[in-house]
Amino acid sequence: MPEEFQRIVPAPPPAADMFATYQLAYEFSEEVQHRQEFEDYCQWYYSTAQSHREELEKMRGDINLFGWFSRRKS
């Protein structure tokens, strides 16, 4: 490259800087993905727990047939 153009065109960044930038971007995207998966899990857990609470309340209102058969005769 002629001498006059070397002053205009910036020198490329060192390879270590490029890899550091790539590593930072990769770690950031991994963190975002991890947090999104955790948020999805929390939403699933809360909805499952709520449905279990509703089922438990329904079961408490049902007739206890097992209790009729398991009573000991005195």
mmJSON file of the N, C-alpha and C atoms, coordinates in Angstrom:
{"data_MODEL":{"atom_site":{
"group_PDB":["ATOM","ATOM","ATOM","ATOM","ATOM","ATOM","ATOM","ATOM","ATOM","ATOM","ATOM","ATOM","ATOM","ATOM","ATOM","ATOM","ATOM","ATOM","ATOM","ATOM","ATOM","ATOM","ATOM","ATOM","ATOM","ATOM","ATOM","ATOM","ATOM","ATOM","ATOM","ATOM","ATOM","ATOM","ATOM","ATOM","ATOM","ATOM","ATOM","ATOM","ATOM","ATOM","ATOM","ATOM","ATOM","ATOM","ATOM","ATOM","ATOM","ATOM","ATOM","ATOM","ATOM","ATOM","ATOM","ATOM","ATOM","ATOM","ATOM","ATOM","ATOM","ATOM","ATOM","ATOM","ATOM","ATOM","ATOM","ATOM","ATOM","ATOM","ATOM","ATOM","ATOM","ATOM","ATOM","ATOM","ATOM","ATOM","ATOM","ATOM","ATOM","ATOM","ATOM","ATOM","ATOM","ATOM","ATOM","ATOM","ATOM","ATOM","ATOM","ATOM","ATOM","ATOM","ATOM","ATOM","ATOM","ATOM","ATOM","ATOM","ATOM","ATOM","ATOM","ATOM","ATOM","ATOM","ATOM","ATOM","ATOM","ATOM","ATOM","ATOM","ATOM","ATOM","ATOM","ATOM","ATOM","ATOM","ATOM","ATOM","ATOM","ATOM","ATOM","ATOM","ATOM","ATOM","ATOM","ATOM","ATOM","ATOM","ATOM","ATOM","ATOM","ATOM","ATOM","ATOM","ATOM","ATOM","ATOM","ATOM","ATOM","ATOM","ATOM","ATOM","ATOM","ATOM","ATOM","ATOM","ATOM","ATOM","ATOM","ATOM","ATOM","ATOM","ATOM","ATOM","ATOM","ATOM","ATOM","ATOM","ATOM","ATOM","ATOM","ATOM","ATOM","ATOM","ATOM","ATOM","ATOM","ATOM","ATOM","ATOM","ATOM","ATOM","ATOM","ATOM","ATOM","ATOM","ATOM","ATOM","ATOM","ATOM","ATOM","ATOM","ATOM","ATOM","ATOM","ATOM","ATOM","ATOM","ATOM","ATOM","ATOM","ATOM","ATOM","ATOM","ATOM","ATOM","ATOM","ATOM","ATOM","ATOM","ATOM","ATOM","ATOM","ATOM","ATOM","ATOM","ATOM","ATOM","ATOM","ATOM","ATOM","ATOM","ATOM","ATOM","ATOM","ATOM","ATOM","ATOM","ATOM","ATOM"],
"id":[1,2,3,4,5,6,7,8,9,10,11,12,13,14,15,16,17,18,19,20,21,22,23,24,25,26,27,28,29,30,31,32,33,34,35,36,37,38,39,40,41,42,43,44,45,46,47,48,49,50,51,52,53,54,55,56,57,58,59,60,61,62,63,64,65,66,67,68,69,70,71,72,73,74,75,76,77,78,79,80,81,82,83,84,85,86,87,88,89,90,91,92,93,94,95,96,97,98,99,100,101,102,103,104,105,106,107,108,109,110,111,112,113,114,115,116,117,118,119,120,121,122,123,124,125,126,127,128,129,130,131,132,133,134,135,136,137,138,139,140,141,142,143,144,145,146,147,148,149,150,151,152,153,154,155,156,157,158,159,160,161,162,163,164,165,166,167,168,169,170,171,172,173,174,175,176,177,178,179,180,181,182,183,184,185,186,187,188,189,190,191,192,193,194,195,196,197,198,199,200,201,202,203,204,205,206,207,208,209,210,211,212,213,214,215,216,217,218,219,220,221,222],
"type_symbol":["N","C","C","N","C","C","N","C","C","N","C","C","N","C","C","N","C","C","N","C","C","N","C","C","N","C","C","N","C","C","N","C","C","N","C","C","N","C","C","N","C","C","N","C","C","N","C","C","N","C","C","N","C","C","N","C","C","N","C","C","N","C","C","N","C","C","N","C","C","N","C","C","N","C","C","N","C","C","N","C","C","N","C","C","N","C","C","N","C","C","N","C","C","N","C","C","N","C","C","N","C","C","N","C","C","N","C","C","N","C","C","N","C","C","N","C","C","N","C","C","N","C","C","N","C","C","N","C","C","N","C","C","N","C","C","N","C","C","N","C","C","N","C","C","N","C","C","N","C","C","N","C","C","N","C","C","N","C","C","N","C","C","N","C","C","N","C","C","N","C","C","N","C","C","N","C","C","N","C","C","N","C","C","N","C","C","N","C","C","N","C","C","N","C","C","N","C","C","N","C","C","N","C","C","N","C","C","N","C","C","N","C","C","N","C","C","N","C","C","N","C","C"],
"label_atom_id":["N","CA","C","N","CA","C","N","CA","C","N","CA","C","N","CA","C","N","CA","C","N","CA","C","N","CA","C","N","CA","C","N","CA","C","N","CA","C","N","CA","C","N","CA","C","N","CA","C","N","CA","C","N","CA","C","N","CA","C","N","CA","C","N","CA","C","N","CA","C","N","CA","C","N","CA","C","N","CA","C","N","CA","C","N","CA","C","N","CA","C","N","CA","C","N","CA","C","N","CA","C","N","CA","C","N","CA","C","N","CA","C","N","CA","C","N","CA","C","N","CA","C","N","CA","C","N","CA","C","N","CA","C","N","CA","C","N","CA","C","N","CA","C","N","CA","C","N","CA","C","N","CA","C","N","CA","C","N","CA","C","N","CA","C","N","CA","C","N","CA","C","N","CA","C","N","CA","C","N","CA","C","N","CA","C","N","CA","C","N","CA","C","N","CA","C","N","CA","C","N","CA","C","N","CA","C","N","CA","C","N","CA","C","N","CA","C","N","CA","C","N","CA","C","N","CA","C","N","CA","C","N","CA","C","N","CA","C","N","CA","C","N","CA","C","N","CA","C","N","CA","C","N","CA","C","N","CA","C"],
"label_alt_id":[null,null,null,null,null,null,null,null,null,null,null,null,null,null,null,null,null,null,null,null,null,null,null,null,null,null,null,null,null,null,null,null,null,null,null,null,null,null,null,null,null,null,null,null,null,null,null,null,null,null,null,null,null,null,null,null,null,null,null,null,null,null,null,null,null,null,null,null,null,null,null,null,null,null,null,null,null,null,null,null,null,null,null,null,null,null,null,null,null,null,null,null,null,null,null,null,null,null,null,null,null,null,null,null,null,null,null,null,null,null,null,null,null,null,null,null,null,null,null,null,null,null,null,null,null,null,null,null,null,null,null,null,null,null,null,null,null,null,null,null,null,null,null,null,null,null,null,null,null,null,null,null,null,null,null,null,null,null,null,null,null,null,null,null,null,null,null,null,null,null,null,null,null,null,null,null,null,null,null,null,null,null,null,null,null,null,null,null,null,null,null,null,null,null,null,null,null,null,null,null,null,null,null,null,null,null,null,null,null,null,null,null,null,null,null,null,null,null,null,null,null,null],
"label_comp_id":["MET","MET","MET","PRO","PRO","PRO","GLU","GLU","GLU","GLU","GLU","GLU","PHE","PHE","PHE","GLN","GLN","GLN","ARG","ARG","ARG","ILE","ILE","ILE","VAL","VAL","VAL","PRO","PRO","PRO","ALA","ALA","ALA","PRO","PRO","PRO","PRO","PRO","PRO","PRO","PRO","PRO","ALA","ALA","ALA","ALA","ALA","ALA","ASP","ASP","ASP","MET","MET","MET","PHE","PHE","PHE","ALA","ALA","ALA","THR","THR","THR","TYR","TYR","TYR","GLN","GLN","GLN","LEU","LEU","LEU","ALA","ALA","ALA","TYR","TYR","TYR","GLU","GLU","GLU","PHE","PHE","PHE","SER","SER","SER","GLU","GLU","GLU","GLU","GLU","GLU","VAL","VAL","VAL","GLN","GLN","GLN","HIS","HIS","HIS","ARG","ARG","ARG","GLN","GLN","GLN","GLU","GLU","GLU","PHE","PHE","PHE","GLU","GLU","GLU","ASP","ASP","ASP","TYR","TYR","TYR","CYS","CYS","CYS","GLN","GLN","GLN","TRP","TRP","TRP","TYR","TYR","TYR","TYR","TYR","TYR","SER","SER","SER","THR","THR","THR","ALA","ALA","ALA","GLN","GLN","GLN","SER","SER","SER","HIS","HIS","HIS","ARG","ARG","ARG","GLU","GLU","GLU","GLU","GLU","GLU","LEU","LEU","LEU","GLU","GLU","GLU","LYS","LYS","LYS","MET","MET","MET","ARG","ARG","ARG","GLY","GLY","GLY","ASP","ASP","ASP","ILE","ILE","ILE","ASN","ASN","ASN","LEU","LEU","LEU","PHE","PHE","PHE","GLY","GLY","GLY","TRP","TRP","TRP","PHE","PHE","PHE","SER","SER","SER","ARG","ARG","ARG","ARG","ARG","ARG","LYS","LYS","LYS","SER","SER","SER"],
"label_asym_id":["A","A","A","A","A","A","A","A","A","A","A","A","A","A","A","A","A","A","A","A","A","A","A","A","A","A","A","A","A","A","A","A","A","A","A","A","A","A","A","A","A","A","A","A","A","A","A","A","A","A","A","A","A","A","A","A","A","A","A","A","A","A","A","A","A","A","A","A","A","A","A","A","A","A","A","A","A","A","A","A","A","A","A","A","A","A","A","A","A","A","A","A","A","A","A","A","A","A","A","A","A","A","A","A","A","A","A","A","A","A","A","A","A","A","A","A","A","A","A","A","A","A","A","A","A","A","A","A","A","A","A","A","A","A","A","A","A","A","A","A","A","A","A","A","A","A","A","A","A","A","A","A","A","A","A","A","A","A","A","A","A","A","A","A","A","A","A","A","A","A","A","A","A","A","A","A","A","A","A","A","A","A","A","A","A","A","A","A","A","A","A","A","A","A","A","A","A","A","A","A","A","A","A","A","A","A","A","A","A","A","A","A","A","A","A","A","A","A","A","A","A","A"],
"label_entity_id":["1","1","1","1","1","1","1","1","1","1","1","1","1","1","1","1","1","1","1","1","1","1","1","1","1","1","1","1","1","1","1","1","1","1","1","1","1","1","1","1","1","1","1","1","1","1","1","1","1","1","1","1","1","1","1","1","1","1","1","1","1","1","1","1","1","1","1","1","1","1","1","1","1","1","1","1","1","1","1","1","1","1","1","1","1","1","1","1","1","1","1","1","1","1","1","1","1","1","1","1","1","1","1","1","1","1","1","1","1","1","1","1","1","1","1","1","1","1","1","1","1","1","1","1","1","1","1","1","1","1","1","1","1","1","1","1","1","1","1","1","1","1","1","1","1","1","1","1","1","1","1","1","1","1","1","1","1","1","1","1","1","1","1","1","1","1","1","1","1","1","1","1","1","1","1","1","1","1","1","1","1","1","1","1","1","1","1","1","1","1","1","1","1","1","1","1","1","1","1","1","1","1","1","1","1","1","1","1","1","1","1","1","1","1","1","1","1","1","1","1","1","1"],
"label_seq_id":[1,1,1,2,2,2,3,3,3,4,4,4,5,5,5,6,6,6,7,7,7,8,8,8,9,9,9,10,10,10,11,11,11,12,12,12,13,13,13,14,14,14,15,15,15,16,16,16,17,17,17,18,18,18,19,19,19,20,20,20,21,21,21,22,22,22,23,23,23,24,24,24,25,25,25,26,26,26,27,27,27,28,28,28,29,29,29,30,30,30,31,31,31,32,32,32,33,33,33,34,34,34,35,35,35,36,36,36,37,37,37,38,38,38,39,39,39,40,40,40,41,41,41,42,42,42,43,43,43,44,44,44,45,45,45,46,46,46,47,47,47,48,48,48,49,49,49,50,50,50,51,51,51,52,52,52,53,53,53,54,54,54,55,55,55,56,56,56,57,57,57,58,58,58,59,59,59,60,60,60,61,61,61,62,62,62,63,63,63,64,64,64,65,65,65,66,66,66,67,67,67,68,68,68,69,69,69,70,70,70,71,71,71,72,72,72,73,73,73,74,74,74],
"pdbx_PDB_ins_code":[null,null,null,null,null,null,null,null,null,null,null,null,null,null,null,null,null,null,null,null,null,null,null,null,null,null,null,null,null,null,null,null,null,null,null,null,null,null,null,null,null,null,null,null,null,null,null,null,null,null,null,null,null,null,null,null,null,null,null,null,null,null,null,null,null,null,null,null,null,null,null,null,null,null,null,null,null,null,null,null,null,null,null,null,null,null,null,null,null,null,null,null,null,null,null,null,null,null,null,null,null,null,null,null,null,null,null,null,null,null,null,null,null,null,null,null,null,null,null,null,null,null,null,null,null,null,null,null,null,null,null,null,null,null,null,null,null,null,null,null,null,null,null,null,null,null,null,null,null,null,null,null,null,null,null,null,null,null,null,null,null,null,null,null,null,null,null,null,null,null,null,null,null,null,null,null,null,null,null,null,null,null,null,null,null,null,null,null,null,null,null,null,null,null,null,null,null,null,null,null,null,null,null,null,null,null,null,null,null,null,null,null,null,null,null,null,null,null,null,null,null,null],
"Cartn_x":[0.857,0.0,0.91,0.586,1.419,1.384,2.403,2.573,1.432,0.902,-0.137,-1.458,-1.742,-2.984,-2.897,-1.744,-1.61,-2.057,-1.977,-2.425,-3.948,-4.606,-6.059,-6.776,-6.356,-7.008,-6.538,-7.486,-7.059,-6.528,-5.649,-5.082,-6.146,-6.185,-7.173,-6.866,-7.922,-7.682,-6.913,-6.178,-5.46,-6.446,-5.988,-6.858,-7.419,-6.65,-7.122,-8.333,-8.34,-9.487,-10.727,-10.544,-11.684,-12.266,-11.413,-11.906,-12.539,-12.017,-12.607,-14.008,-14.181,-15.503,-16.46,-15.996,-16.823,-17.204,-16.251,-16.508,-17.529,-17.41,-18.354,-19.761,-19.875,-21.183,-21.766,-20.936,-21.389,-21.885,-21.119,-21.527,-22.82,-22.976,-24.202,-25.399,-25.264,-26.389,-26.707,-25.693,-25.925,-26.684,-26.326,-27.006,-28.466,-28.708,-30.082,-30.901,-30.335,-31.044,-31.318,-30.337,-30.506,-31.619,-31.633,-32.675,-34.054,-34.145,-35.431,-35.93,-35.041,-35.431,-35.876,-35.197,-35.58,-36.945,-37.193,-38.492,-39.6,-39.346,-40.333,-40.61,-39.557,-39.722,-40.548,-40.263,-41.018,-42.491,-42.798,-44.191,-44.865,-44.175,-44.736,-44.976,-44.021,-44.135,-45.328,-45.491,-46.602,-47.944,-48.045,-49.319,-49.626,-48.609,-48.813,-49.218,-48.576,-48.927,-50.357,-50.776,-52.143,-53.144,-52.858,-53.79,-53.833,-52.71,-52.708,-53.522,-53.43,-54.25,-55.737,-56.102,-57.508,-57.977,-57.149,-57.505,-57.649,-56.791,-56.868,-58.168,-58.563,-59.823,-61.007,-60.938,-61.998,-62.045,-60.88,-60.822,-61.322,-61.091,-61.566,-63.086,-63.724,-65.18,-65.804,-65.016,-65.542,-65.864,-66.672,-67.01,-65.796,-65.509,-64.351,-64.749,-64.727,-65.089,-64.052,-62.81,-61.751,-61.931,-62.376,-62.607,-63.712,-64.727,-65.803,-65.297,-64.421,-63.948,-62.804,-62.108,-60.939,-61.235,-62.46,-62.777,-62.696,-62.081,-61.978,-63.258,-63.674,-64.881,-64.473,-65.075,-64.735,-65.663],
"Cartn_y":[-1.159,0.0,1.231,2.193,3.396,4.114,4.865,5.552,6.524,7.234,8.239,7.589,6.376,5.706,5.051,4.775,4.158,5.108,6.383,7.352,7.478,7.229,7.384,6.143,4.986,3.732,3.34,3.176,2.784,1.353,1.114,-0.227,-1.162,-2.392,-3.33,-3.603,-3.858,-4.121,-5.429,-5.519,-6.773,-7.931,-9.115,-10.297,-10.515,-10.212,-10.418,-9.544,-8.308,-7.426,-7.954,-8.494,-9.041,-10.243,-11.102,-12.272,-11.884,-10.846,-10.386,-9.848,-9.102,-8.584,-9.73,-10.694,-11.857,-12.622,-12.813,-13.55,-12.816,-11.494,-10.702,-10.812,-10.72,-10.838,-12.234,-13.249,-14.627,-14.833,-14.345,-14.491,-13.738,-12.566,-11.798,-12.555,-13.107,-13.839,-15.094,-15.755,-16.919,-16.512,-15.376,-14.894,-14.557,-13.91,-13.576,-14.847,-15.83,-17.095,-17.802,-17.811,-18.455,-17.779,-16.466,-15.744,-15.985,-16.053,-16.313,-17.718,-18.692,-20.055,-20.13,-19.402,-19.389,-18.734,-17.644,-16.975,-17.897,-18.617,-19.574,-20.674,-21.163,-22.2,-21.676,-20.458,-19.885,-19.751,-19.294,-19.178,-20.548,-21.562,-22.91,-23.407,-23.161,-23.632,-22.984,-21.666,-20.973,-21.442,-21.644,-22.101,-23.535,-24.391,-25.762,-25.779,-24.962,-24.898,-24.411,-23.433,-22.931,-24.016,-24.775,-25.841,-26.935,-27.205,-28.198,-27.711,-26.418,-25.874,-26.011,-25.721,-25.838,-27.288,-28.223,-29.638,-30.084,-29.598,-29.955,-29.457,-28.236,-27.713,-28.524,-28.949,-29.792,-31.133,-31.704,-33.003,-32.907,-31.796,-31.639,-31.62,-31.183,-31.147,-32.475,-33.403,-34.704,-35.577,-36.595,-37.562,-38.453,-38.727,-39.537,-41.01,-41.639,-43.05,-43.932,-43.571,-44.367,-44.42,-43.336,-43.295,-44.25,-44.434,-45.353,-46.784,-47.169,-48.541,-48.815,-47.8,-48.036,-47.89,-47.587,-47.445,-48.799,-48.79,-50.036,-50.241,-51.456,-51.761,-52.061,-51.37,-51.567,-52.548],
"Cartn_z":[0.0,0.0,0.0,-0.836,-0.854,0.488,0.736,2.023,2.321,1.323,1.592,2.011,1.546,1.924,3.298,3.781,5.101,6.208,5.966,6.971,6.979,5.851,5.747,6.274,5.886,6.261,7.661,8.6,9.951,9.958,10.87,11.006,11.575,11.137,11.687,13.158,13.942,15.365,15.541,16.595,16.854,17.024,16.756,16.809,18.203,19.225,20.599,20.896,20.388,20.602,19.894,18.701,17.967,18.702,19.211,19.934,21.264,21.908,23.165,22.917,21.839,21.493,21.18,20.426,20.099,21.363,22.257,23.493,24.351,24.424,25.203,24.622,23.312,22.666,22.875,22.806,23.005,24.437,25.414,26.814,27.089,26.485,26.671,26.11,24.913,24.326,25.129,25.672,26.531,27.798,28.376,29.585,29.285,28.158,27.772,27.586,26.925,26.705,28.033,28.921,30.226,31.019,31.023,31.764,31.172,29.847,29.207,29.538,29.515,29.878,31.333,32.217,33.624,33.802,33.082,33.157,32.649,31.565,31.049,32.069,32.73,33.743,34.915,35.354,36.475,36.118,34.906,34.484,34.457,33.949,33.927,35.353,36.236,37.611,38.305,38.162,38.811,38.266,36.958,36.403,36.836,36.913,37.378,38.846,39.658,41.08,41.259,40.464,40.561,40.175,39.131,38.744,39.807,40.456,41.535,42.728,43.034,44.129,43.816,42.56,42.168,42.246,41.811,41.894,43.342,44.216,45.629,46.242,45.919,46.445,45.925,44.656,44.113,44.83,45.108,45.777,47.217,47.861,49.24,49.297,48.224,48.187,47.787,47.276,46.856,48.064,47.817,48.858,49.099,50.345,50.701,50.724,49.56,49.48,50.156,50.045,50.659,52.177,52.757,54.202,54.635,53.806,54.146,54.22,53.308,53.258,54.22,54.639,55.484,56.973,57.341,58.767,59.451,60.595,61.365,62.164,62.193,62.962,64.395,65.308,66.72,67.371],
"occupancy":[1.0,1.0,1.0,1.0,1.0,1.0,1.0,1.0,1.0,1.0,1.0,1.0,1.0,1.0,1.0,1.0,1.0,1.0,1.0,1.0,1.0,1.0,1.0,1.0,1.0,1.0,1.0,1.0,1.0,1.0,1.0,1.0,1.0,1.0,1.0,1.0,1.0,1.0,1.0,1.0,1.0,1.0,1.0,1.0,1.0,1.0,1.0,1.0,1.0,1.0,1.0,1.0,1.0,1.0,1.0,1.0,1.0,1.0,1.0,1.0,1.0,1.0,1.0,1.0,1.0,1.0,1.0,1.0,1.0,1.0,1.0,1.0,1.0,1.0,1.0,1.0,1.0,1.0,1.0,1.0,1.0,1.0,1.0,1.0,1.0,1.0,1.0,1.0,1.0,1.0,1.0,1.0,1.0,1.0,1.0,1.0,1.0,1.0,1.0,1.0,1.0,1.0,1.0,1.0,1.0,1.0,1.0,1.0,1.0,1.0,1.0,1.0,1.0,1.0,1.0,1.0,1.0,1.0,1.0,1.0,1.0,1.0,1.0,1.0,1.0,1.0,1.0,1.0,1.0,1.0,1.0,1.0,1.0,1.0,1.0,1.0,1.0,1.0,1.0,1.0,1.0,1.0,1.0,1.0,1.0,1.0,1.0,1.0,1.0,1.0,1.0,1.0,1.0,1.0,1.0,1.0,1.0,1.0,1.0,1.0,1.0,1.0,1.0,1.0,1.0,1.0,1.0,1.0,1.0,1.0,1.0,1.0,1.0,1.0,1.0,1.0,1.0,1.0,1.0,1.0,1.0,1.0,1.0,1.0,1.0,1.0,1.0,1.0,1.0,1.0,1.0,1.0,1.0,1.0,1.0,1.0,1.0,1.0,1.0,1.0,1.0,1.0,1.0,1.0,1.0,1.0,1.0,1.0,1.0,1.0,1.0,1.0,1.0,1.0,1.0,1.0,1.0,1.0,1.0,1.0,1.0,1.0],
"B_iso_or_equiv":[0.0,0.0,0.0,0.0,0.0,0.0,0.0,0.0,0.0,0.0,0.0,0.0,0.0,0.0,0.0,0.0,0.0,0.0,0.0,0.0,0.0,0.0,0.0,0.0,0.0,0.0,0.0,0.0,0.0,0.0,0.0,0.0,0.0,0.0,0.0,0.0,0.0,0.0,0.0,0.0,0.0,0.0,0.0,0.0,0.0,0.0,0.0,0.0,0.0,0.0,0.0,0.0,0.0,0.0,0.0,0.0,0.0,0.0,0.0,0.0,0.0,0.0,0.0,0.0,0.0,0.0,0.0,0.0,0.0,0.0,0.0,0.0,0.0,0.0,0.0,0.0,0.0,0.0,0.0,0.0,0.0,0.0,0.0,0.0,0.0,0.0,0.0,0.0,0.0,0.0,0.0,0.0,0.0,0.0,0.0,0.0,0.0,0.0,0.0,0.0,0.0,0.0,0.0,0.0,0.0,0.0,0.0,0.0,0.0,0.0,0.0,0.0,0.0,0.0,0.0,0.0,0.0,0.0,0.0,0.0,0.0,0.0,0.0,0.0,0.0,0.0,0.0,0.0,0.0,0.0,0.0,0.0,0.0,0.0,0.0,0.0,0.0,0.0,0.0,0.0,0.0,0.0,0.0,0.0,0.0,0.0,0.0,0.0,0.0,0.0,0.0,0.0,0.0,0.0,0.0,0.0,0.0,0.0,0.0,0.0,0.0,0.0,0.0,0.0,0.0,0.0,0.0,0.0,0.0,0.0,0.0,0.0,0.0,0.0,0.0,0.0,0.0,0.0,0.0,0.0,0.0,0.0,0.0,0.0,0.0,0.0,0.0,0.0,0.0,0.0,0.0,0.0,0.0,0.0,0.0,0.0,0.0,0.0,0.0,0.0,0.0,0.0,0.0,0.0,0.0,0.0,0.0,0.0,0.0,0.0,0.0,0.0,0.0,0.0,0.0,0.0,0.0,0.0,0.0,0.0,0.0,0.0],
"pdbx_formal_charge":[null,null,null,null,null,null,null,null,null,null,null,null,null,null,null,null,null,null,null,null,null,null,null,null,null,null,null,null,null,null,null,null,null,null,null,null,null,null,null,null,null,null,null,null,null,null,null,null,null,null,null,null,null,null,null,null,null,null,null,null,null,null,null,null,null,null,null,null,null,null,null,null,null,null,null,null,null,null,null,null,null,null,null,null,null,null,null,null,null,null,null,null,null,null,null,null,null,null,null,null,null,null,null,null,null,null,null,null,null,null,null,null,null,null,null,null,null,null,null,null,null,null,null,null,null,null,null,null,null,null,null,null,null,null,null,null,null,null,null,null,null,null,null,null,null,null,null,null,null,null,null,null,null,null,null,null,null,null,null,null,null,null,null,null,null,null,null,null,null,null,null,null,null,null,null,null,null,null,null,null,null,null,null,null,null,null,null,null,null,null,null,null,null,null,null,null,null,null,null,null,null,null,null,null,null,null,null,null,null,null,null,null,null,null,null,null,null,null,null,null,null,null],
"auth_seq_id":[1,1,1,2,2,2,3,3,3,4,4,4,5,5,5,6,6,6,7,7,7,8,8,8,9,9,9,10,10,10,11,11,11,12,12,12,13,13,13,14,14,14,15,15,15,16,16,16,17,17,17,18,18,18,19,19,19,20,20,20,21,21,21,22,22,22,23,23,23,24,24,24,25,25,25,26,26,26,27,27,27,28,28,28,29,29,29,30,30,30,31,31,31,32,32,32,33,33,33,34,34,34,35,35,35,36,36,36,37,37,37,38,38,38,39,39,39,40,40,40,41,41,41,42,42,42,43,43,43,44,44,44,45,45,45,46,46,46,47,47,47,48,48,48,49,49,49,50,50,50,51,51,51,52,52,52,53,53,53,54,54,54,55,55,55,56,56,56,57,57,57,58,58,58,59,59,59,60,60,60,61,61,61,62,62,62,63,63,63,64,64,64,65,65,65,66,66,66,67,67,67,68,68,68,69,69,69,70,70,70,71,71,71,72,72,72,73,73,73,74,74,74],
"auth_comp_id":["MET","MET","MET","PRO","PRO","PRO","GLU","GLU","GLU","GLU","GLU","GLU","PHE","PHE","PHE","GLN","GLN","GLN","ARG","ARG","ARG","ILE","ILE","ILE","VAL","VAL","VAL","PRO","PRO","PRO","ALA","ALA","ALA","PRO","PRO","PRO","PRO","PRO","PRO","PRO","PRO","PRO","ALA","ALA","ALA","ALA","ALA","ALA","ASP","ASP","ASP","MET","MET","MET","PHE","PHE","PHE","ALA","ALA","ALA","THR","THR","THR","TYR","TYR","TYR","GLN","GLN","GLN","LEU","LEU","LEU","ALA","ALA","ALA","TYR","TYR","TYR","GLU","GLU","GLU","PHE","PHE","PHE","SER","SER","SER","GLU","GLU","GLU","GLU","GLU","GLU","VAL","VAL","VAL","GLN","GLN","GLN","HIS","HIS","HIS","ARG","ARG","ARG","GLN","GLN","GLN","GLU","GLU","GLU","PHE","PHE","PHE","GLU","GLU","GLU","ASP","ASP","ASP","TYR","TYR","TYR","CYS","CYS","CYS","GLN","GLN","GLN","TRP","TRP","TRP","TYR","TYR","TYR","TYR","TYR","TYR","SER","SER","SER","THR","THR","THR","ALA","ALA","ALA","GLN","GLN","GLN","SER","SER","SER","HIS","HIS","HIS","ARG","ARG","ARG","GLU","GLU","GLU","GLU","GLU","GLU","LEU","LEU","LEU","GLU","GLU","GLU","LYS","LYS","LYS","MET","MET","MET","ARG","ARG","ARG","GLY","GLY","GLY","ASP","ASP","ASP","ILE","ILE","ILE","ASN","ASN","ASN","LEU","LEU","LEU","PHE","PHE","PHE","GLY","GLY","GLY","TRP","TRP","TRP","PHE","PHE","PHE","SER","SER","SER","ARG","ARG","ARG","ARG","ARG","ARG","LYS","LYS","LYS","SER","SER","SER"],
"auth_asym_id":["A","A","A","A","A","A","A","A","A","A","A","A","A","A","A","A","A","A","A","A","A","A","A","A","A","A","A","A","A","A","A","A","A","A","A","A","A","A","A","A","A","A","A","A","A","A","A","A","A","A","A","A","A","A","A","A","A","A","A","A","A","A","A","A","A","A","A","A","A","A","A","A","A","A","A","A","A","A","A","A","A","A","A","A","A","A","A","A","A","A","A","A","A","A","A","A","A","A","A","A","A","A","A","A","A","A","A","A","A","A","A","A","A","A","A","A","A","A","A","A","A","A","A","A","A","A","A","A","A","A","A","A","A","A","A","A","A","A","A","A","A","A","A","A","A","A","A","A","A","A","A","A","A","A","A","A","A","A","A","A","A","A","A","A","A","A","A","A","A","A","A","A","A","A","A","A","A","A","A","A","A","A","A","A","A","A","A","A","A","A","A","A","A","A","A","A","A","A","A","A","A","A","A","A","A","A","A","A","A","A","A","A","A","A","A","A","A","A","A","A","A","A"],
"auth_atom_id":["N","CA","C","N","CA","C","N","CA","C","N","CA","C","N","CA","C","N","CA","C","N","CA","C","N","CA","C","N","CA","C","N","CA","C","N","CA","C","N","CA","C","N","CA","C","N","CA","C","N","CA","C","N","CA","C","N","CA","C","N","CA","C","N","CA","C","N","CA","C","N","CA","C","N","CA","C","N","CA","C","N","CA","C","N","CA","C","N","CA","C","N","CA","C","N","CA","C","N","CA","C","N","CA","C","N","CA","C","N","CA","C","N","CA","C","N","CA","C","N","CA","C","N","CA","C","N","CA","C","N","CA","C","N","CA","C","N","CA","C","N","CA","C","N","CA","C","N","CA","C","N","CA","C","N","CA","C","N","CA","C","N","CA","C","N","CA","C","N","CA","C","N","CA","C","N","CA","C","N","CA","C","N","CA","C","N","CA","C","N","CA","C","N","CA","C","N","CA","C","N","CA","C","N","CA","C","N","CA","C","N","CA","C","N","CA","C","N","CA","C","N","CA","C","N","CA","C","N","CA","C","N","CA","C","N","CA","C","N","CA","C","N","CA","C","N","CA","C","N","CA","C","N","CA","C","N","CA","C"],
"pdbx_PDB_model_num":[1,1,1,1,1,1,1,1,1,1,1,1,1,1,1,1,1,1,1,1,1,1,1,1,1,1,1,1,1,1,1,1,1,1,1,1,1,1,1,1,1,1,1,1,1,1,1,1,1,1,1,1,1,1,1,1,1,1,1,1,1,1,1,1,1,1,1,1,1,1,1,1,1,1,1,1,1,1,1,1,1,1,1,1,1,1,1,1,1,1,1,1,1,1,1,1,1,1,1,1,1,1,1,1,1,1,1,1,1,1,1,1,1,1,1,1,1,1,1,1,1,1,1,1,1,1,1,1,1,1,1,1,1,1,1,1,1,1,1,1,1,1,1,1,1,1,1,1,1,1,1,1,1,1,1,1,1,1,1,1,1,1,1,1,1,1,1,1,1,1,1,1,1,1,1,1,1,1,1,1,1,1,1,1,1,1,1,1,1,1,1,1,1,1,1,1,1,1,1,1,1,1,1,1,1,1,1,1,1,1,1,1,1,1,1,1,1,1,1,1,1,1]
}}}
